[in-house]
Amino acid sequence: MKRTARAFWIGPPGHGEIRDVVLPDPAEDEVLVRSLWSGVSRGTETLVFRGGVPENQHATMRAPFQEGDFPGPVKYGYLNVGVVEEGPAALLGRTVFCLYPHQTRYVVPASAVTPVPESVPAGRAVLAGTVETAVNALWDAAPLVGDRIAVVGGGMVGCSVAALLGRFPGVRVQLVDADPTRAKIAEALGVGFALPSDALGDCDLVVHASATEQGLTRALELLTAEGTVLELSWYGDRKVSLPLGEAFHSRRLVIRSSQVGTVSPARANRSYADRLALALDLLADPALDALVTGESDFEELPDLLPRLASGEIPALCHRVRYTDIG
């Protein structure tokens, strides 16, 4: 008798559906995982949902276990936490994180799952992929003790970066966002908050994660001379204009990109597995629960994604809950 599961697929851009899928029997070096939670990363996943991945980035933007192709139909996602039901003895019964889409059960190589530390609740572990992005960004940025830093954009990635920066000694960290409700999240993370017009300047480093032209322009304005903007935003198919005249050259400002698809050259001796394991260890901090701002059942995904994409639900990480189905 064939084993089946249920998976969320994006059909035409802007439309989602749940499909039945047939699962293979796991091989000796594979695991069968039953999903407990998955997370919707509002920025990237809603961009994929609306069909906004540029054609020249289709290969770069593929998720590790994506099925189908952009713009659709496509099964996309990368924040999944589940329990191993079949597999090697060392993993059997373990709670694990995997870069897998939204699906009730799945079979992957045992090497593709990372055990969740006992100190990290399964529901919080869905943040591992985003905290991993923040780890890579800070390897790229290399902040120093005593730096003055702003994080412009209080979304899921920006808040994760701010949370990690808040642990650096002697650092002034301010989360900058146009939404005043982000102040409560900044407080929970132990960092300062300001609206863009009120943000503190003379920053040695500004991490930009708002995915807006206005946010990137403000990030440049907040720098001290010879300061750096680390650009984390993904704009998809949108073009961005910047004020690179005026004092940009005389102040010797720097704009540098960072992307989680490659381990930072500053830590070239670390593997992807090392980086993810570090992110999971950092999730022992309960303050990071502030990044989970909503929760729904798996069956609600076809109705949920349009509301997330439109901004009707202003989520950071929206968590998807699985019952023992499929």
Beta strands, then each sheet from edge to edge (+ up, - down):
strand 1: 3-10
strand 2: 16-23
strand 3: 30-41
strand 4: 67-68
strand 5: 74-75
strand 6: 80-86
strand 7: 95-98
strand 8: 105-109
strand 9: 113-115
strand 10: 148-152
strand 11: 172-176
strand 12: 192-194
strand 13: 203-208
strand 14: 223-231
strand 15: 254-257
strand 16: 292-297
strand 17: 317-321
sheet 1: 1+ 2-
sheet 2: 8+ 3- 6+ 7- 9+
sheet 3: 8+ 3- 17+ 16+
sheet 4: 4+ 5-
sheet 5: 12+ 11+ 10+ 13+ 14+ 15+
end
